[in-house]
């Protein structure tokens, strides 16, 4: 990203508190630990941090300038060529300059959101795009009001397309992220029981996700899940072109056939506007079928051929901690799906492992599902039931809602002696190690805050890969 003072003032409405060097700005930063000389530091403020305290450090580290909401001494008097700008809201200003920069590039830009599958869909879409275009894609968890501007900071003249993941915790966030990204294609994978702590109902989640459709330019393309009744309704407000994916015969991208090849891959056939796509992917699961169809619907909207979709999908590699397959030397297969969890993703994981061929037992290691609000106890209980119904024969649980997982499993018929509740990750790892046998498949899944990958790491260290 590069801009001068005049451009910055026009994009953000900032007020100049102190003039600095005439040189243009070389980019944006929100962290003094990673800021580069010539970049503009935004002093963001949150519940647990205050960027205002680090302005002097930013200036000493060579910042082109700082953006603040309140001007403090003595750092504001530090002699340096750094500009000082004042705005009412530094987070909004960060988004404003990123939005200004995005609009300088006339390239295909995709925004993907959803309760489940958005990261995998983003990776699949970028893999398809990379067969034709030099593509910028969201890295890590840079999918929020801070992360998206920092991703746009990387956009340059060499990029021919961009694929951004956008996430939310409350109403209004998807709207703002859509304004910043200004996507030519917007896709919502699904809306399910996630973020209920703030949004209360699945219908409200769908409404929040559908802010993407309501904010996009009608010149763009809206991709939607025809299997999701709430999203199918919400997308109708979009005035531009719409592309559907799902199981129905009227869907633009339609499921035809899937055959799992063990836990590692699947052979998939889907119809893309009447053209048959056949691909062998290095992943499996019915949930990934929906992710594939979302990616293909996006690619179809940008006129990419089925051949590019096939090549891109077959080049796709599953991400770490997202149904990651790990074979231990003791004959046990680990399925590391510890990146995140909510009720639908839990059930999808159970269904995938439960239906696959295996030589031993299906063991589940589960941690809390966060942000489910008042429904938390009941939803954890329901997931415990689903685990047993899909073939789990041993259950190891941890967290605030562990007893509710256990209660549901007991009601579904799992014996008490087959359920273990542990106080922490270390204790859980120690309890599961003696119980493992060759041929067992162990699914590890919980919300990100549970850090269940530590159990995976302990098992890898104990038995080897």
C-alpha positions in Angstrom: 0.0 0.0 0.0 1.2 3.5 -0.8 -0.4 6.9 -0.4 0.4 10.5 0.3 -1.0 12.9 2.9 -3.6 14.3 0.6 -4.9 10.9 -0.3 -5.0 9.8 3.3 -6.9 12.9 4.4 -9.4 12.5 1.6 -10.0 8.8 2.4 -10.3 9.1 6.2 -11.2 12.8 7.0 -8.3 12.9 9.4 -7.1 16.1 11.0 -3.3 17.0 10.8 -1.9 17.6 14.3 1.7 17.8 13.2 3.2 17.8 9.8 6.0 15.4 8.9 8.2 14.4 6.0 7.0 14.9 2.4 7.6 11.3 1.4 4.7 9.0 0.7 3.6 6.4 3.2 4.8 2.9 2.5 1.9 1.0 4.2 -0.1 0.5 7.4 0.6 -1.1 10.8 -1.2 -1.8 14.1 1.7 -3.4 16.0 5.0 -1.7 16.9 6.7 -5.1 17.1 6.3 -5.6 13.4 6.1 -2.0 12.0 8.5 -1.2 9.2 10.1 2.2 8.6 7.8 4.4 6.5 4.6 2.8 7.6 1.6 4.5 9.3 0.8 3.3 12.8 -2.9 3.2 13.8 -3.3 3.4 17.6 -6.2 1.0 18.0 -7.9 0.5 21.3 -9.7 -2.6 22.6 -10.8 -4.3 25.8 -7.3 -5.5 26.6 -5.0 -3.1 24.7 -4.5 0.6 24.0 -2.4 1.5 21.0 -2.1 5.1 22.2 0.5 3.9 24.7 2.8 2.8 21.9 2.9 5.8 19.6 6.3 7.0 20.9 7.7 3.5 20.2 6.2 3.6 16.7 7.8 7.0 16.0 11.2 5.8 17.4 10.9 2.7 15.1 10.7 4.9 12.0 6.9 5.2 11.5 5.9 7.6 8.8 3.2 8.8 11.1 0.7 7.8 13.8 -3.1 7.9 13.8 -4.7 8.6 17.1 -8.1 9.5 18.6 -6.6 11.5 21.5 -3.3 13.5 21.3 -1.0 13.0 24.3 2.2 14.6 25.5 5.1 14.1 25.7 5.3 11.7 22.7 3.4 14.2 20.5 6.4 16.6 21.1 9.1 14.1 20.2 11.2 15.6 17.5 10.9 13.4 14.4 9.7 13.7 10.8 6.6 11.6 11.7 3.1 12.9 10.9 0.5 12.9 13.6 -3.2 12.5 12.5 -6.3 12.6 14.7 -9.6 10.9 13.9 -12.7 10.1 16.0 -12.3 6.3 15.5 -8.9 4.8 14.6 -10.4 1.4 13.6 -12.8 3.1 11.2 -9.9 5.1 9.7 -7.9 1.9 9.3 -10.8 0.4 7.3 -11.3 3.6 5.3 -7.7 3.7 4.0 -7.8 0.0 3.2 -11.1 0.5 1.3 -9.5 3.4 -0.7 -6.6 1.2 -1.6 -8.8 -1.7 -2.7 -10.8 0.5 -5.1 -7.6 1.2 -7.0 -7.5 -2.4 -8.3 -9.8 -3.6 -11.0 -9.5 -7.3 -10.3 -11.8 -10.1 -9.3 -12.3 -9.9 -5.5 -14.1 -12.5 -3.5 -15.4 -12.3 0.0 -16.4 -15.5 1.8 -18.2 -15.9 5.1 -20.3 -18.5 6.9 -20.6 -20.4 10.2 -18.6 -23.3 8.9 -16.2 -24.0 6.1 -15.3 -20.5 5.1 -11.5 -21.0 5.6 -11.5 -24.3 3.6 -13.6 -22.7 0.9 -11.3 -19.8 0.8 -8.3 -22.1 0.3 -10.1 -24.1 -2.4 -11.2 -21.0 -4.2 -7.6 -19.6 -4.1 -6.3 -22.9 -5.4 -8.6 -22.8 -8.4 -7.8 -19.1 -9.0 -4.1 -19.8 -8.9 -4.3 -22.0 -12.0 -5.0 -18.7 -13.9 -4.2 -15.7 -11.7 -1.6 -14.5 -9.2 -3.9 -14.5 -6.2 -3.8 -12.7 -2.8 -5.6 -14.7 -0.1 -6.4 -14.2 3.6 -3.7 -15.8 5.7 -4.3 -17.1 9.2 -7.1 -15.4 11.1 -6.8 -12.0 9.4 -10.5 -12.0 8.7 -11.8 -9.3 10.9 -12.0 -5.5 11.1 -8.2 -5.3 11.8 -7.1 -8.3 9.8 -8.8 -7.5 6.5 -7.2 -4.0 6.2 -3.8 -5.6 6.9 -4.4 -8.2 4.2 -5.4 -5.4 1.8 -2.1 -3.7 2.7 -0.4 -6.5 0.8 -2.4 -6.0 -2.4 -0.1 -4.8 -5.2 0.0 -4.4 -9.0 1.2 -8.0 -9.4 -2.0 -9.5 -8.1 -4.7 -10.5 -10.6 -7.3 -11.6 -8.1 -8.0 -11.6 -4.3 -9.9 -14.0 -2.1 -10.8 -12.8 1.4 -12.4 -14.6 4.3 -14.5 -12.4 6.5 -15.8 -13.3 10.0 -18.1 -11.8 12.5 -19.2 -11.9 16.2 -22.1 -9.4 16.0 -24.4 -7.5 13.7 -22.8 -4.8 11.5 -19.3 -6.5 11.2 -20.0 -8.2 7.9 -21.5 -5.0 6.5 -18.4 -3.1 7.4 -16.0 -5.8 6.1 -18.0 -5.9 2.8 -17.7 -2.1 2.4 -13.9 -2.4 2.8 -13.4 -5.4 0.5 -15.9 -4.3 -2.1 -16.2 -7.8 -3.5 -17.1 -8.7 -7.1 -18.3 -12.1 -5.8 -19.7 -12.7 -2.3 -20.4 -16.2 -0.9 -22.0 -17.4 2.4 -21.3 -21.1 3.0 -24.0 -21.6 5.6 -25.6 -20.2 8.8 -25.7 -22.4 11.9 -25.5 -22.5 15.7 -22.5 -20.3 16.2 -22.1 -16.9 17.9 -25.4 -17.5 19.7 -24.1 -15.7 22.8 -24.7 -12.4 21.0 -27.1 -13.3 18.2 -29.4 -15.7 20.1 -30.9 -17.6 17.1 -29.7 -19.3 13.9 -32.0 -17.0 11.9 -30.2 -14.0 13.4 -26.9 -15.6 12.5 -28.1 -15.9 8.9 -29.3 -12.3 8.9 -25.8 -11.2 10.1 -24.0 -13.3 7.5 -26.4 -12.0 4.8 -25.2 -8.4 5.4 -22.7 -9.5 2.7 -25.5 -9.7 0.1 -27.2 -6.5 1.4 -24.0 -4.5 1.2 -22.4 -5.7 -2.1 -22.7 -3.8 -5.3 -25.6 -5.1 -7.5 -22.9 -5.3 -10.2 -21.4 -8.2 -8.3 -22.4 -11.9 -7.9 -24.0 -13.5 -4.9 -23.2 -17.2 -4.2 -25.6 -18.9 -1.8 -26.4 -22.2 -0.2 -29.7 -23.5 -1.6 -29.8 -26.0 1.3 -30.0 -23.2 3.9 -33.5 -22.0 4.2 -32.6 -18.7 5.9 -29.9 -17.8 3.4 -32.0 -18.7 0.5 -34.5 -16.2 1.7 -32.0 -13.5 2.6 -30.2 -13.6 -0.7 -33.4 -12.6 -2.6 -32.9 -9.0 -1.5 -29.7 -8.9 -3.7 -30.4 -7.1 -7.0 -27.6 -8.6 -9.0 -26.8 -12.1 -10.4 -27.2 -15.0 -8.0 -25.6 -18.5 -8.2 -26.9 -21.3 -6.1 -25.2 -24.5 -4.9 -26.7 -27.6 -3.3 -28.3 -31.0 -3.8 -31.4 -29.9 -5.7 -31.8 -30.3 -9.5 -32.4 -26.6 -10.0 -29.0 -25.6 -8.4 -26.4 -24.0 -10.6 -23.8 -26.1 -9.0 -25.2 -29.5 -8.0 -24.0 -32.6 -6.2 -23.8 -35.8 -8.3 -21.7 -38.4 -6.5 -19.1 -38.8 -3.7 -17.0 -41.8 -2.8 -14.6 -41.6 0.2 -11.2 -43.3 -0.2 -10.4 -44.1 3.4 -9.8 -41.0 5.6 -7.4 -39.3 3.2 -9.3 -38.5 0.0 -12.5 -38.6 -1.9 -13.7 -38.9 -5.5 -16.3 -36.3 -6.3 -18.6 -35.6 -9.2 -20.6 -32.4 -9.3 -22.5 -30.6 -12.1 -21.4 -27.0 -12.8 -24.2 -25.5 -14.8 -24.7 -28.8 -16.7 -21.0 -29.6 -17.1 -19.7 -32.6 -15.2 -16.7 -32.0 -12.9 -14.8 -35.1 -11.7 -12.0 -34.6 -9.2 -10.1 -36.6 -6.6 -9.4 -34.5 -3.6 -6.9 -34.9 -0.7 -9.7 -34.5 1.8 -13.0 -36.1 2.6 -16.4 -35.6 4.3 -19.8 -34.4 3.2 -19.1 -31.0 4.8 -16.2 -30.6 2.3 -18.5 -31.5 -0.6 -20.4 -28.3 0.3 -17.1 -26.3 0.4 -16.2 -27.6 -3.0 -19.5 -26.6 -4.5 -19.2 -23.1 -3.0 -15.7 -22.7 -4.5 -16.9 -24.0 -7.9 -19.9 -21.6 -7.8 -17.5 -18.7 -7.2 -15.3 -19.8 -10.0 -18.3 -20.3 -12.3 -19.3 -16.7 -11.6 -16.0 -15.5 -12.8 -16.2 -17.7 -16.0 -13.4 -20.1 -15.0 -13.6 -23.4 -16.9 -14.4 -26.7 -15.3 -10.8 -27.8 -16.2 -9.4 -25.0 -13.9 -11.7 -26.1 -11.1 -10.6 -29.7 -11.4 -6.9 -28.8 -11.4 -7.3 -26.3 -8.5 -9.3 -28.7 -6.3 -6.8 -31.6 -6.9 -4.0 -29.2 -5.9 -5.8 -28.2 -2.7 -4.1 -29.4 0.5 -6.1 -29.5 3.8 -5.0 -27.0 6.4 -3.5 -27.9 9.8 -6.1 -28.7 12.5 -8.9 -28.9 10.0 -9.6 -32.6 9.7 -5.8 -33.1 9.5 -4.8 -36.7 9.2 -2.0 -38.0 11.4 -0.8 -41.6 11.4 0.9 -42.6 14.6 3.5 -45.4 14.7 1.3 -47.5 17.1 -1.3 -47.9 14.4 -3.6 -45.2 15.6 -5.0 -42.6 13.2 -5.5 -39.1 14.6 -8.0 -36.7 13.1 -6.9 -33.3 14.2 -9.9 -31.0 13.8 -9.0 -28.8 16.8 -9.2 -25.4 15.0 -12.8 -24.7 15.9 -16.1 -26.2 16.7 -19.9 -25.6 16.8 -22.8 -28.2 16.8 -23.0 -28.6 13.0 -19.3 -29.0 12.5 -19.1 -31.5 15.4 -21.9 -33.6 13.8 -20.2 -33.4 10.3 -16.9 -34.6 11.8 -18.7 -37.5 13.6 -20.5 -38.5 10.5 -17.3 -38.5 8.4 -15.3 -40.6 10.8 -18.2 -42.8 11.7 -19.0 -43.7 8.1 -15.4 -44.4 7.1 -13.8 -47.8 7.1 -11.5 -48.4 10.1 -9.9 -51.4 11.8 -10.6 -50.4 15.4 -12.8 -48.1 17.5 -14.0 -44.6 17.0 -12.7 -42.5 19.9 -13.7 -38.8 20.3 -11.7 -36.2 22.3 -13.9 -33.2 22.7 -13.6 -29.7 24.2 -16.1 -26.9 24.8 -17.9 -25.2 21.9 -17.7 -21.5 22.8 -20.1 -18.6 22.2 -23.3 -20.6 22.3 -25.0 -18.4 25.0 -27.9 -19.7 27.0 -28.2 -22.7 24.8 -24.7 -24.0 25.7 -25.7 -26.8 28.1 -28.4 -28.2 25.8 -26.3 -28.0 22.7 -23.4 -29.8 24.3 -25.7 -32.5 25.5 -27.1 -32.9 22.0 -23.6 -33.2 20.6 -22.8 -35.9 23.1 -25.8 -37.8 21.8 -24.8 -37.3 18.2 -21.3 -38.6 18.9 -22.7 -42.0 20.1 -25.3 -42.1 17.3 -22.4 -41.8 14.8 -20.4 -44.6 16.2 -18.2 -43.2 19.0 -17.4 -46.0 21.5 -15.0 -44.1 23.8 -15.4 -40.4 24.8 -12.8 -38.2 26.5 -14.1 -34.7 27.3 -12.7 -31.5 28.9 -14.0 -28.1 29.7 -16.8 -26.2 31.4 -19.4 -28.2 29.5 -17.7 -31.6 29.7 -20.4 -33.0 31.9 -23.1 -32.1 29.4 -21.2 -33.9 26.6 -21.1 -36.9 29.0 -24.8 -36.6 29.9 -25.9 -36.7 26.3 -23.6 -39.7 25.5 -25.1 -41.6 28.5 -28.6 -40.9 27.3 -27.6 -42.2 23.9 -26.5 -45.5 25.5 -22.7 -45.1 25.9 -21.7 -46.9 29.2 -20.4 -44.7 32.0 -17.0 -46.6 31.9 -16.5 -45.5 28.3 -16.6 -41.8 29.3 -13.7 -39.9 30.8 -13.8 -36.3 32.0 -10.5 -34.7 32.7 -9.5 -31.4 34.4 -7.0 -30.2 31.8 -5.3 -31.1 28.6 -2.3 -32.8 30.3 -4.5 -35.0 32.4 -6.6 -35.9 29.4 -3.6 -36.9 27.3 -2.3 -39.1 30.1 -5.7 -40.8 30.4 -6.1 -41.6 26.7 -2.6 -42.9 26.1 -2.9 -46.3 27.8 -6.3 -46.9 26.1 -5.2 -46.6 22.5 -4.9 -49.7 20.2 -3.8 -50.2 16.7 -6.7 -49.5 14.2 -8.4 -46.9 16.5 -9.3 -43.6 15.0 -9.2 -40.6 17.4 -11.1 -37.4 16.5 -9.9 -34.3 18.4 -12.2 -31.4 18.2 -13.2 -28.3 20.2 -13.3 -24.5 20.0 -10.0 -22.7 19.3 -9.9 -21.4 22.9 -9.6 -25.0 24.2 -6.2 -25.5 22.6 -6.8 -29.2 22.0 -3.9 -29.4 19.6 -1.8 -29.8 22.8 -3.3 -33.2 23.2 -2.5 -34.0 19.6 1.1 -32.9 20.1 1.4 -35.0 23.3 0.2 -38.1 21.4 2.6 -37.4 18.5 5.5 -37.0 21.0 4.6 -40.1 22.9 4.1 -42.5 19.9 5.8 -40.8 17.0 4.4 -40.3 13.5 
